[in-house]
Each structure stands twice: as C-alpha cells, then as structure tokens.
Amino acid sequence: MPFVNVKLIEGVFSPDQKKEMIAKLTETMVSIEGENMRPVTWVVIEEVASGEWGIGGNALTTADVKALAAGALVG
C-alpha cells in the first residue's frame, strides 16, 4: 500500500489546493503502480505550525512561504 505524506506550513495552501494535491499525487502514483492500486493509495497532508519549520537554522512562517511563492527573497 503506497503512502504519500506531505508536510506543509499551516495556512499556506487553501483547502481546494490541498484537494488538488491529493488528486494529483494519487494520479502520479497510479500512473507508476497501476490502476489496481488506486483504492489502497493513501495521501496524507499534515500541516506544521507557522514558525515550527526550519531551514538552514531559520524558522519559516506562513508569511515567509507566501513571500517565496510570490517571488520575494526571504532572509
């Protein structure tokens, strides 16, 4: 049974975007493993609190990630 675990900083993606992630990740796995595996392909999205995810020794916030997505440098 494939299990795809996605971790995101809370408040960055909308519920509709998360539904799209689940659908597209499932489709990707099924394209590799075969259609018979669809019913047992799990995708779980977990959100991490803003400021509790660090990269390079720096905590990232929801605002930081949104700025990155908009093309702004965070630092």
Secondary structure, DSSP 8 states (H G I E B T S, - for coil): --EEEEEEETTSS-HHHHHHHHHHHHHHHHHHH-GGGGGG-EEEEEEE-TT-EEETTEEE-HHHHHHHHTT----
